[in-house]
Amino acid sequence: MILIEAILFVMPGAAHGFAQTHMPNVVRLVLGFGEIVGCILMLNPRTAIRGAWVLVVVFVLAIVIHVLHGLYEVGNLAIYAAAAWAVADGKK
């Protein structure tokens, strides 16, 4: 689910909606491609921990950006970050 949403987020069609946030387009691309890389890494058991940590960083960054822009509905992002953290910590 996250991989599909991330791919849709980096597609050119999402740029118009993101432009309404008045943030640079590079923020959208960094977050989107970070999610894609993290998801792909999690598909391989040998790189799943690294992928989970990448996702934790991306989701925490997204939460910070949302909160700094006054968008406090970050419950889904917090759940995604907690799930990625659980995978990263549980695979020791």
C-alpha positions as CSV (number, residue, x, y, z in Angstrom):
1,M,0.0,0.0,0.0
2,I,2.7,2.5,0.9
3,L,4.7,1.6,-2.2
4,I,1.7,2.3,-4.5
5,E,0.9,5.6,-2.7
6,A,4.6,6.6,-2.9
7,I,4.7,5.9,-6.7
8,L,1.5,8.0,-7.2
9,F,3.0,10.7,-5.0
10,V,6.1,11.1,-7.2
11,M,4.1,11.0,-10.5
12,P,3.8,14.4,-12.3
13,G,0.0,14.4,-11.6
14,A,0.6,14.9,-7.9
15,A,2.7,18.0,-8.4
16,H,-0.3,20.3,-8.9
17,G,-1.9,19.2,-5.5
18,F,1.5,19.5,-3.8
19,A,2.1,22.9,-5.2
20,Q,-0.8,24.2,-3.1
21,T,1.3,23.5,0.0
22,H,3.8,26.2,-1.2
23,M,6.7,23.9,-0.5
24,P,9.5,23.2,-3.0
25,N,8.8,20.3,-5.3
26,V,12.0,18.6,-4.2
27,V,10.4,17.9,-0.8
28,R,7.7,15.8,-2.6
29,L,10.4,14.0,-4.5
30,V,12.6,13.3,-1.5
31,L,9.8,12.0,0.6
32,G,8.3,9.9,-2.3
33,F,11.5,8.4,-3.5
34,G,12.6,7.7,0.1
35,E,9.4,5.8,0.7
36,I,9.9,3.9,-2.6
37,V,13.5,3.0,-1.7
38,G,12.5,1.9,1.8
39,C,9.6,-0.3,0.6
40,I,11.8,-2.0,-2.0
41,L,14.5,-2.6,0.6
42,M,11.9,-4.2,2.9
43,L,10.9,-6.7,0.2
44,N,14.3,-8.5,0.6
45,P,14.8,-10.2,3.9
46,R,18.5,-9.3,3.8
47,T,17.8,-5.5,3.5
48,A,14.5,-5.4,5.4
49,I,16.0,-3.7,8.5
50,R,17.7,-1.0,6.5
51,G,14.5,-0.4,4.5
52,A,12.5,-0.2,7.7
53,W,14.8,2.5,9.1
54,V,14.6,4.4,5.9
55,L,10.9,4.4,6.2
56,V,11.0,5.5,9.9
57,V,13.2,8.5,8.9
58,V,10.9,9.4,6.0
59,F,7.7,9.2,8.0
60,V,9.2,11.2,10.9
61,L,10.3,13.8,8.4
62,A,6.9,13.9,6.9
63,I,5.3,14.3,10.4
64,V,7.6,17.2,11.2
65,I,6.8,18.9,7.9
66,H,3.1,18.4,8.4
67,V,3.2,19.8,12.0
68,L,5.4,22.8,11.0
69,H,2.8,23.7,8.4
70,G,-0.1,23.5,10.8
71,L,-1.5,20.1,9.6
72,Y,-1.9,18.2,12.8
73,E,-3.7,15.1,11.4
74,V,-0.7,12.9,11.2
75,G,-2.2,9.8,12.8
76,N,-1.6,7.6,9.7
77,L,2.0,8.7,9.4
78,A,2.6,7.9,13.1
79,I,1.1,4.4,12.6
80,Y,3.3,3.8,9.6
81,A,6.4,5.0,11.5
82,A,5.5,2.8,14.4
83,A,5.0,-0.2,12.2
84,A,8.3,0.4,10.4
85,W,10.1,0.9,13.8
86,A,8.6,-2.4,14.9
87,V,9.9,-4.2,11.9
88,A,13.3,-2.6,12.2
89,D,13.6,-3.4,16.0
90,G,12.0,-6.8,15.8
91,K,14.3,-8.2,13.2
92,K,17.5,-8.1,15.3
